[in-house]
Amino acid sequence: MVKSADTVGARIRYWRMRRGGMSQAVLAGLAGVSQSYVSQIESGRKTIDRRSALVAFAAALQVTVADLLGQGTETGDPARERAAECVPAIWSALIEIEDGERRPPTRAGEQLTGDIERSDRLRMSCNYPAMARMLPNLLVEAAAVGGPTLAQAAYQASTCLRHLGYRHLALNAARVAVSAAGNVEDPAWMAAARFAYVQSLPIESAALAAKAADRSLAELQADAGDVRVRQMLGQLHLSAALTSTVDGRLDVARDHLAEATREAASLGDPVDGGGFNGCGFGPTNVGLWQMSIAAEQGEMGRVIELSRTVRPQVLAATNRQLSYWLDLGRALAETGRRDAEALGAFVQAERAAPIPFALNPLARDAVVSLAQRARRRAVPDDLRLLAVRMGIRLAT
């Protein structure tokens, strides 16, 4: 039995009871799902595998998706707590920059460039707590230089904050990146900053995110002669495909995915595994987004089928490998009949990117669900060890 109640299902039950003791049947009706599904989610026997379902539950309970995910509020995880200690200083730096304050630089140009490269390496390895410790001073120093330097530092801050669960601050950082890139009319960094902005919007704003991506694609198309811009336009197409899927506009999603697929076939995978800004746009990344989109559509068999043709290890960013193994693991676990394979996929996901895997609420729920189904028999050692590393306590 799982001792920790820190799951999405437990939070749904908490907010349901806070809403005047709303029954599961009423919640199911408001969210457009069955009562048995609500019961299975709250008990931990099933996990929520679609962003659209999270949006529906949040709307029915009159809370945010972040409330259901517990993002930015959890305690007890050492990595999260180390990062959380730095968030107020990052927020302060962003406010200072947005207000137009600029301090005299204290680092030589080469030192600042080296620090930004170091922060970027931490981003590629998903070491967000270490990034968070660097970001307050890095943002202030980059602001003294401005232009692409600030755009890159702010992009890194947005990525870090989003993965730590602070989407509202990630959005602030993305706006700083957009402003910095616009001040020097750098189309490649403008495209990257716009991508960060779209990624930082809350899940509830899927329609707005898709529209923002569409606007950016239209505005930046004239600069598509630059390969860096083409890579980021491809990323914007992928983001628009996923957000349109969440919004239920499947025809629009298919169009964006087709555009991304054509662009990726033309460009190929980046030789260094990263490409411009480490986003890794190419056929492999398109395949990974296709897996996520299939999962959002509830097509778990399609996720498994796609996984056979994707080799995530050719990309440098470890979060791409995490995405592959997490989507595959959740697809394998969906029926409840391939739990051993699902566990193997989750172990691979944790090995690829241990910090974001442990911080991911849906990953935690997936592990809890496996444990719930295994409680009538001995919990496998691999599952028990994985739960321990994620801070999930299982009954002995």
GIKADA-V479146 format. One record per pair of residues at least 12 apart in sequence whose ideal C-beta (glycine too) atoms are under 8 Angstrom apart, sorted by the first residue. I is the first residue (numbers start at 0). GAP is how many residues later the second one is. D is the distance in Angstrom with one decimal. If there is no record, write none. Layout:
i = <I | I>
gap = <GAP | GAP>
d = <D | D>
This chain:
i = <0 | 0 | 0 | 0 | 1 | 1 | 1 | 1 | 1 | 1 | 1 | 1 | 1 | 2 | 2 | 2 | 3 | 3 | 3 | 3 | 5 | 5 | 5 | 6 | 6 | 6 | 6 | 6 | 7 | 7 | 7 | 7 | 7 | 7 | 7 | 7 | 7 | 7 | 8 | 8 | 8 | 8 | 8 | 8 | 9 | 9 | 10 | 10 | 10 | 10 | 11 | 11 | 11 | 11 | 11 | 11 | 11 | 12 | 14 | 14 | 14 | 14 | 15 | 15 | 18 | 18 | 21 | 23 | 23 | 23 | 26 | 26 | 26 | 29 | 29 | 30 | 30 | 30 | 30 | 30 | 31 | 32 | 32 | 42 | 43 | 43 | 43 | 43 | 44 | 44 | 44 | 45 | 46 | 46 | 46 | 46 | 46 | 46 | 47 | 47 | 48 | 48 | 48 | 48 | 48 | 49 | 49 | 49 | 49 | 49 | 50 | 50 | 50 | 50 | 50 | 51 | 51 | 51 | 51 | 51 | 53 | 53 | 53 | 54 | 54 | 54 | 54 | 57 | 58 | 63 | 63 | 64 | 64 | 64 | 65 | 65 | 65 | 68 | 68 | 68 | 69 | 69 | 70 | 70 | 70 | 70 | 71 | 71 | 71 | 71 | 72 | 73 | 75 | 76 | 76 | 76 | 78 | 78 | 78 | 78 | 78 | 79 | 79 | 79 | 81 | 81 | 81 | 82 | 82 | 82 | 82 | 83 | 85 | 85 | 85 | 85 | 85 | 86 | 86 | 86 | 86 | 86 | 88 | 89 | 89 | 89 | 89 | 89 | 89 | 89 | 89 | 90 | 90 | 91 | 92 | 92 | 92 | 92 | 92 | 92 | 93 | 93 | 93 | 93 | 93 | 93 | 93 | 94 | 95 | 95 | 96 | 96 | 96 | 96 | 96 | 96 | 97 | 97 | 97 | 100 | 101 | 101 | 102 | 102 | 102 | 103 | 104 | 104 | 104 | 105 | 106 | 108 | 111 | 111 | 111 | 111 | 112 | 114 | 114 | 114 | 115 | 115 | 115 | 115 | 115 | 115 | 117 | 118 | 118 | 118 | 118 | 118 | 118 | 119 | 119 | 119 | 121 | 122 | 122 | 122 | 122 | 122 | 123 | 123 | 123 | 123 | 123 | 124 | 124 | 125 | 125 | 125 | 125 | 125 | 125 | 125 | 125 | 126 | 127 | 127 | 127 | 127 | 127 | 127 | 128 | 130 | 130 | 131 | 131 | 134 | 134 | 134 | 134 | 137 | 137 | 138 | 138 | 138 | 138 | 141 | 145 | 145 | 145 | 146 | 146 | 146 | 146 | 146 | 147 | 147 | 147 | 147 | 147 | 148 | 149 | 149 | 149 | 150 | 150 | 150 | 150 | 150 | 150 | 150 | 150 | 150 | 151 | 151 | 151 | 153 | 153 | 153 | 153 | 153 | 153 | 153 | 154 | 154 | 154 | 154 | 154 | 154 | 154 | 154 | 156 | 156 | 156 | 157 | 157 | 157 | 157 | 157 | 157 | 157 | 157 | 157 | 158 | 158 | 160 | 160 | 161 | 161 | 162 | 162 | 162 | 163 | 164 | 166 | 166 | 166 | 169 | 169 | 169 | 170 | 170 | 170 | 172 | 172 | 173 | 173 | 173 | 173 | 173 | 174 | 176 | 176 | 176 | 176 | 176 | 177 | 177 | 177 | 177 | 179 | 180 | 186 | 186 | 186 | 186 | 187 | 187 | 187 | 187 | 187 | 187 | 189 | 190 | 190 | 190 | 190 | 190 | 190 | 190 | 190 | 190 | 191 | 191 | 191 | 191 | 193 | 193 | 193 | 193 | 193 | 193 | 194 | 194 | 194 | 194 | 194 | 194 | 196 | 197 | 197 | 197 | 197 | 197 | 197 | 197 | 198 | 202 | 205 | 205 | 205 | 205 | 206 | 206 | 208 | 208 | 208 | 209 | 209 | 209 | 209 | 209 | 209 | 212 | 212 | 212 | 212 | 212 | 212 | 213 | 215 | 216 | 216 | 216 | 216 | 219 | 219 | 220 | 226 | 226 | 227 | 227 | 229 | 229 | 230 | 230 | 230 | 230 | 230 | 230 | 230 | 231 | 231 | 231 | 231 | 232 | 233 | 233 | 233 | 233 | 233 | 233 | 234 | 234 | 234 | 236 | 236 | 236 | 236 | 236 | 237 | 237 | 237 | 237 | 237 | 237 | 237 | 239 | 239 | 239 | 240 | 240 | 240 | 240 | 240 | 240 | 240 | 241 | 241 | 241 | 241 | 243 | 244 | 244 | 244 | 245 | 249 | 252 | 256 | 256 | 256 | 256 | 259 | 259 | 260 | 260 | 262 | 263 | 263 | 263 | 263 | 263 | 264 | 266 | 266 | 267 | 267 | 268 | 268 | 268 | 268 | 268 | 268 | 269 | 271 | 272 | 272 | 272 | 272 | 273 | 273 | 273 | 277 | 277 | 278 | 279 | 279 | 279 | 279 | 283 | 283 | 283 | 283 | 283 | 283 | 284 | 284 | 286 | 286 | 286 | 287 | 287 | 287 | 287 | 287 | 287 | 289 | 290 | 290 | 290 | 290 | 290 | 290 | 290 | 290 | 291 | 291 | 293 | 294 | 294 | 294 | 299 | 299 | 299 | 299 | 300 | 302 | 302 | 302 | 302 | 303 | 303 | 303 | 306 | 306 | 306 | 306 | 309 | 311 | 311 | 317 | 317 | 318 | 318 | 320 | 320 | 320 | 320 | 321 | 321 | 321 | 321 | 321 | 323 | 324 | 324 | 324 | 324 | 324 | 325 | 325 | 325 | 325 | 325 | 325 | 325 | 325 | 327 | 328 | 328 | 328 | 328 | 328 | 328 | 328 | 328 | 329 | 329 | 329 | 331 | 332 | 332 | 332 | 335 | 338 | 338 | 338 | 339 | 341 | 341 | 342 | 342 | 342 | 342 | 342 | 343 | 345 | 345 | 345 | 345 | 345 | 346 | 346 | 348 | 349 | 349 | 349 | 353 | 356 | 357 | 357 | 357 | 362 | 363 | 363 | 366 | 366 | 366 | 366 | 366 | 367 | 367 | 369 | 370 | 370 | 370 | 370 | 374 | 378>
gap = <371 | 374 | 393 | 394 | 42 | 366 | 369 | 370 | 373 | 390 | 391 | 392 | 393 | 390 | 391 | 392 | 364 | 387 | 388 | 389 | 64 | 68 | 358 | 37 | 354 | 357 | 358 | 361 | 33 | 39 | 40 | 46 | 60 | 61 | 62 | 353 | 354 | 357 | 32 | 33 | 34 | 35 | 38 | 356 | 32 | 34 | 56 | 57 | 58 | 59 | 15 | 26 | 29 | 30 | 45 | 49 | 56 | 29 | 46 | 48 | 52 | 53 | 26 | 45 | 42 | 43 | 39 | 14 | 15 | 18 | 30 | 33 | 34 | 29 | 30 | 22 | 25 | 26 | 28 | 29 | 24 | 20 | 23 | 329 | 321 | 324 | 325 | 328 | 324 | 327 | 328 | 323 | 283 | 286 | 315 | 318 | 319 | 322 | 314 | 317 | 246 | 249 | 251 | 281 | 285 | 196 | 245 | 246 | 247 | 248 | 14 | 152 | 155 | 195 | 245 | 154 | 194 | 195 | 196 | 244 | 14 | 15 | 149 | 148 | 149 | 151 | 191 | 146 | 145 | 138 | 140 | 137 | 138 | 139 | 99 | 101 | 136 | 96 | 292 | 293 | 95 | 291 | 94 | 95 | 96 | 290 | 12 | 92 | 93 | 94 | 92 | 91 | 315 | 281 | 282 | 314 | 49 | 50 | 276 | 279 | 280 | 49 | 84 | 279 | 47 | 50 | 51 | 45 | 46 | 49 | 81 | 80 | 43 | 46 | 47 | 49 | 50 | 45 | 74 | 77 | 79 | 82 | 47 | 42 | 45 | 46 | 49 | 67 | 71 | 79 | 83 | 78 | 81 | 44 | 42 | 43 | 44 | 46 | 47 | 50 | 45 | 60 | 63 | 75 | 78 | 79 | 82 | 77 | 44 | 47 | 42 | 43 | 46 | 53 | 57 | 79 | 74 | 77 | 78 | 42 | 41 | 42 | 37 | 40 | 41 | 40 | 36 | 39 | 40 | 35 | 34 | 36 | 29 | 30 | 33 | 37 | 36 | 19 | 23 | 26 | 22 | 26 | 33 | 36 | 37 | 40 | 16 | 12 | 15 | 16 | 19 | 34 | 37 | 32 | 36 | 158 | 12 | 33 | 36 | 37 | 155 | 194 | 150 | 154 | 192 | 193 | 194 | 193 | 228 | 37 | 191 | 192 | 193 | 196 | 227 | 229 | 230 | 228 | 32 | 35 | 36 | 227 | 228 | 231 | 226 | 25 | 29 | 28 | 32 | 18 | 21 | 22 | 25 | 15 | 18 | 14 | 15 | 18 | 37 | 12 | 34 | 37 | 38 | 33 | 34 | 36 | 37 | 39 | 32 | 33 | 36 | 38 | 41 | 31 | 26 | 27 | 30 | 26 | 27 | 29 | 30 | 35 | 38 | 39 | 41 | 42 | 25 | 37 | 125 | 19 | 20 | 22 | 23 | 26 | 39 | 42 | 18 | 19 | 22 | 34 | 37 | 38 | 41 | 122 | 13 | 16 | 19 | 12 | 13 | 15 | 16 | 19 | 38 | 39 | 41 | 42 | 37 | 40 | 12 | 39 | 37 | 38 | 156 | 193 | 196 | 195 | 194 | 33 | 34 | 35 | 26 | 29 | 30 | 26 | 29 | 30 | 23 | 27 | 19 | 22 | 23 | 25 | 26 | 22 | 12 | 15 | 16 | 19 | 20 | 12 | 15 | 16 | 19 | 13 | 12 | 33 | 36 | 39 | 42 | 35 | 38 | 40 | 41 | 44 | 88 | 30 | 25 | 29 | 32 | 37 | 38 | 41 | 42 | 44 | 45 | 40 | 84 | 85 | 87 | 18 | 19 | 22 | 26 | 38 | 42 | 21 | 37 | 40 | 41 | 44 | 84 | 15 | 14 | 15 | 18 | 38 | 41 | 42 | 45 | 40 | 43 | 37 | 38 | 40 | 41 | 36 | 40 | 30 | 31 | 34 | 30 | 33 | 34 | 37 | 39 | 42 | 23 | 24 | 26 | 27 | 30 | 43 | 26 | 20 | 16 | 19 | 20 | 23 | 12 | 13 | 12 | 40 | 49 | 48 | 49 | 33 | 37 | 36 | 39 | 44 | 45 | 46 | 48 | 50 | 44 | 45 | 47 | 49 | 30 | 26 | 29 | 30 | 33 | 47 | 52 | 44 | 46 | 50 | 19 | 20 | 22 | 23 | 26 | 18 | 19 | 22 | 43 | 47 | 48 | 51 | 12 | 13 | 16 | 12 | 13 | 15 | 16 | 19 | 48 | 52 | 47 | 50 | 51 | 54 | 12 | 48 | 51 | 52 | 50 | 47 | 40 | 29 | 32 | 33 | 36 | 26 | 29 | 22 | 25 | 18 | 17 | 18 | 19 | 21 | 22 | 18 | 14 | 15 | 14 | 15 | 13 | 14 | 15 | 16 | 45 | 46 | 12 | 44 | 41 | 42 | 43 | 44 | 41 | 42 | 43 | 38 | 39 | 38 | 35 | 36 | 37 | 40 | 26 | 27 | 28 | 30 | 31 | 36 | 30 | 35 | 19 | 22 | 23 | 22 | 24 | 32 | 35 | 36 | 39 | 16 | 12 | 15 | 16 | 19 | 32 | 33 | 36 | 37 | 31 | 35 | 12 | 32 | 35 | 36 | 30 | 31 | 34 | 35 | 30 | 24 | 25 | 27 | 28 | 24 | 27 | 28 | 17 | 20 | 21 | 24 | 14 | 12 | 13 | 34 | 35 | 34 | 37 | 27 | 28 | 31 | 32 | 27 | 30 | 31 | 34 | 35 | 25 | 20 | 21 | 23 | 24 | 27 | 19 | 20 | 23 | 31 | 34 | 36 | 37 | 40 | 17 | 13 | 14 | 15 | 16 | 17 | 19 | 20 | 37 | 12 | 32 | 36 | 13 | 33 | 36 | 37 | 37 | 31 | 34 | 35 | 40 | 24 | 28 | 27 | 37 | 39 | 40 | 43 | 38 | 17 | 20 | 21 | 24 | 40 | 35 | 39 | 14 | 36 | 39 | 40 | 35 | 33 | 31 | 32 | 33 | 27 | 26 | 28 | 16 | 19 | 20 | 23 | 25 | 19 | 24 | 13 | 12 | 16 | 21 | 23 | 20 | 15>
d = <7.9 | 5.4 | 7.4 | 4.2 | 6.4 | 5.2 | 5.4 | 6.3 | 8.0 | 6.7 | 7.4 | 6.0 | 7.4 | 4.3 | 7.0 | 6.1 | 7.7 | 7.7 | 5.5 | 5.3 | 6.7 | 6.9 | 7.4 | 5.8 | 8.0 | 6.8 | 5.2 | 5.4 | 7.3 | 7.5 | 5.9 | 7.7 | 5.5 | 6.4 | 7.9 | 6.0 | 7.4 | 5.3 | 4.5 | 4.5 | 6.7 | 5.3 | 8.0 | 7.1 | 7.2 | 7.7 | 7.0 | 5.2 | 7.8 | 6.2 | 7.7 | 7.5 | 6.2 | 5.9 | 5.8 | 7.0 | 6.3 | 4.5 | 4.3 | 5.4 | 7.0 | 7.4 | 7.9 | 6.5 | 6.1 | 7.1 | 7.9 | 4.5 | 5.8 | 7.4 | 7.6 | 5.7 | 7.2 | 7.7 | 3.6 | 7.4 | 4.3 | 5.1 | 7.6 | 4.4 | 5.7 | 7.0 | 7.2 | 7.3 | 7.5 | 5.2 | 5.8 | 4.6 | 6.6 | 5.6 | 6.9 | 6.5 | 6.9 | 7.6 | 6.7 | 4.5 | 5.3 | 4.9 | 7.2 | 7.2 | 6.2 | 7.0 | 7.6 | 5.8 | 6.6 | 7.9 | 7.5 | 5.4 | 8.0 | 6.4 | 8.0 | 5.1 | 7.4 | 4.8 | 6.0 | 7.9 | 5.1 | 7.9 | 7.0 | 6.9 | 6.1 | 7.5 | 6.2 | 5.8 | 5.5 | 7.3 | 7.1 | 6.6 | 7.6 | 6.9 | 6.9 | 6.3 | 4.7 | 5.9 | 7.0 | 6.7 | 7.0 | 7.2 | 4.3 | 7.8 | 7.9 | 6.1 | 2.9 | 7.5 | 7.3 | 6.8 | 7.9 | 7.2 | 4.2 | 5.0 | 7.9 | 7.8 | 5.9 | 6.4 | 7.0 | 5.2 | 7.8 | 5.0 | 5.1 | 6.6 | 6.8 | 7.8 | 7.2 | 5.9 | 4.4 | 7.6 | 7.6 | 5.8 | 4.2 | 4.3 | 5.2 | 7.6 | 8.0 | 4.0 | 5.4 | 6.9 | 6.6 | 6.9 | 7.5 | 7.3 | 6.0 | 7.0 | 3.9 | 6.6 | 5.0 | 5.4 | 7.0 | 6.3 | 6.9 | 6.8 | 8.0 | 5.7 | 7.7 | 7.2 | 7.3 | 4.8 | 7.9 | 4.2 | 5.3 | 7.9 | 6.7 | 8.0 | 7.2 | 6.7 | 4.9 | 5.9 | 6.2 | 8.0 | 6.9 | 7.6 | 6.4 | 7.6 | 4.7 | 7.5 | 7.8 | 5.5 | 6.9 | 7.4 | 6.4 | 8.0 | 5.7 | 5.7 | 5.7 | 7.6 | 6.1 | 6.6 | 6.0 | 4.0 | 6.8 | 6.8 | 5.4 | 7.7 | 5.5 | 6.9 | 6.8 | 7.0 | 7.9 | 6.8 | 5.8 | 7.5 | 6.8 | 7.1 | 6.9 | 5.9 | 6.0 | 7.5 | 7.3 | 5.7 | 5.1 | 7.2 | 6.0 | 7.4 | 5.3 | 7.6 | 6.3 | 6.6 | 7.4 | 5.5 | 5.8 | 6.8 | 7.0 | 7.9 | 7.0 | 5.4 | 5.7 | 5.0 | 6.8 | 5.6 | 7.8 | 7.3 | 7.9 | 5.1 | 5.2 | 7.1 | 4.3 | 5.6 | 4.8 | 6.3 | 5.0 | 5.4 | 5.6 | 6.0 | 6.9 | 7.7 | 6.7 | 6.8 | 4.6 | 5.9 | 6.9 | 7.7 | 7.2 | 5.1 | 6.5 | 5.4 | 7.8 | 5.5 | 6.9 | 6.0 | 8.0 | 7.4 | 6.0 | 6.4 | 7.5 | 6.2 | 7.9 | 6.6 | 4.3 | 7.0 | 7.4 | 6.9 | 6.7 | 5.4 | 5.1 | 8.0 | 7.0 | 7.5 | 3.9 | 4.7 | 8.0 | 4.1 | 4.3 | 7.0 | 4.2 | 7.9 | 7.2 | 5.7 | 7.9 | 7.0 | 7.7 | 4.9 | 7.2 | 4.1 | 3.7 | 6.2 | 7.3 | 7.9 | 7.6 | 7.5 | 4.8 | 7.8 | 5.7 | 6.2 | 5.1 | 7.0 | 7.7 | 4.0 | 7.8 | 4.6 | 7.6 | 3.8 | 4.4 | 6.4 | 4.4 | 7.9 | 7.6 | 5.6 | 6.8 | 7.9 | 6.0 | 7.9 | 6.4 | 5.4 | 7.7 | 5.6 | 7.0 | 6.9 | 7.2 | 5.7 | 7.6 | 5.6 | 7.7 | 7.8 | 4.0 | 7.0 | 4.3 | 6.8 | 7.4 | 7.6 | 6.3 | 4.1 | 4.0 | 7.7 | 4.8 | 6.8 | 7.4 | 7.3 | 3.6 | 5.7 | 7.8 | 6.9 | 4.2 | 6.4 | 6.1 | 7.4 | 4.9 | 5.9 | 3.8 | 6.3 | 5.2 | 7.8 | 5.9 | 3.8 | 5.2 | 6.6 | 6.3 | 6.7 | 6.8 | 5.2 | 7.8 | 7.8 | 5.3 | 3.5 | 6.2 | 8.0 | 6.9 | 5.3 | 7.4 | 5.0 | 7.6 | 7.3 | 7.7 | 4.0 | 7.4 | 7.8 | 6.8 | 7.7 | 5.8 | 5.1 | 5.6 | 6.5 | 7.6 | 6.4 | 5.2 | 4.9 | 7.4 | 6.8 | 4.9 | 7.7 | 7.3 | 6.3 | 6.8 | 4.4 | 7.6 | 3.9 | 4.4 | 7.6 | 4.7 | 7.1 | 7.8 | 4.2 | 5.1 | 4.3 | 4.7 | 6.1 | 7.3 | 7.1 | 4.8 | 7.6 | 5.3 | 3.8 | 6.9 | 7.9 | 6.3 | 5.5 | 6.1 | 5.4 | 6.9 | 7.3 | 7.8 | 6.2 | 7.2 | 7.1 | 7.5 | 3.9 | 7.8 | 6.3 | 6.4 | 6.7 | 7.7 | 5.2 | 4.9 | 8.0 | 6.4 | 4.2 | 6.7 | 7.3 | 6.9 | 7.4 | 6.9 | 5.2 | 4.5 | 6.0 | 7.3 | 4.4 | 7.7 | 5.3 | 5.4 | 7.9 | 4.6 | 7.3 | 4.7 | 3.9 | 7.0 | 7.3 | 7.3 | 4.9 | 7.9 | 7.3 | 6.8 | 4.4 | 7.6 | 7.7 | 4.4 | 4.7 | 7.7 | 3.9 | 4.3 | 6.6 | 6.8 | 6.0 | 6.5 | 6.2 | 5.6 | 6.7 | 6.4 | 5.3 | 4.9 | 6.3 | 6.2 | 7.5 | 6.7 | 7.7 | 7.5 | 6.9 | 6.8 | 5.4 | 7.3 | 7.8 | 5.5 | 7.8 | 6.6 | 5.1 | 4.7 | 7.2 | 4.6 | 6.4 | 6.9 | 5.9 | 5.6 | 7.0 | 3.6 | 6.0 | 5.2 | 7.9 | 5.8 | 7.5 | 5.9 | 6.8 | 6.1 | 5.2 | 3.6 | 7.9 | 7.5 | 4.3 | 6.8 | 6.4 | 5.7 | 7.7 | 4.2 | 6.6 | 5.7 | 6.0 | 6.3 | 6.4 | 6.7 | 5.5 | 5.8 | 7.8 | 6.5 | 6.6 | 6.2 | 6.4 | 3.9 | 6.1 | 6.3 | 5.8 | 5.3 | 5.8 | 7.8 | 5.5 | 5.1 | 4.9 | 6.4 | 6.9 | 7.5 | 6.9 | 4.6 | 7.3 | 6.6 | 5.8 | 6.3 | 5.3 | 6.6 | 6.4 | 7.7 | 4.0 | 4.5 | 7.6 | 7.7 | 5.6 | 6.5 | 7.9 | 3.8 | 6.8 | 5.2 | 6.8 | 6.9 | 7.7 | 4.7 | 7.7 | 6.3 | 4.0 | 7.8 | 5.2 | 4.4 | 5.7 | 6.2 | 7.9 | 7.6 | 3.9 | 6.7 | 5.2 | 5.1 | 4.0 | 6.0 | 6.0 | 7.9 | 4.9 | 7.0 | 4.4 | 3.5 | 6.2 | 7.6 | 7.4 | 4.7 | 7.2 | 7.2 | 7.7 | 5.9 | 7.7 | 4.7 | 4.8 | 7.6 | 7.9 | 3.4 | 4.4 | 8.0 | 6.2 | 6.4 | 7.4 | 7.5 | 5.5 | 6.0 | 6.0 | 6.6 | 6.3 | 6.0 | 5.6 | 6.2 | 7.1 | 7.5 | 7.6 | 6.5 | 6.1 | 6.5 | 5.8 | 5.4 | 7.4 | 7.8 | 7.2 | 6.5 | 6.3 | 7.7 | 6.3 | 5.9 | 6.0 | 7.0 | 6.1 | 6.7 | 7.7 | 7.1 | 7.4 | 6.7 | 4.7 | 6.9 | 7.6 | 5.9 | 6.4 | 7.2 | 6.1 | 5.7 | 6.1 | 6.1 | 7.9 | 6.2 | 5.9 | 6.3 | 6.3 | 7.4 | 5.6 | 7.7 | 6.1>
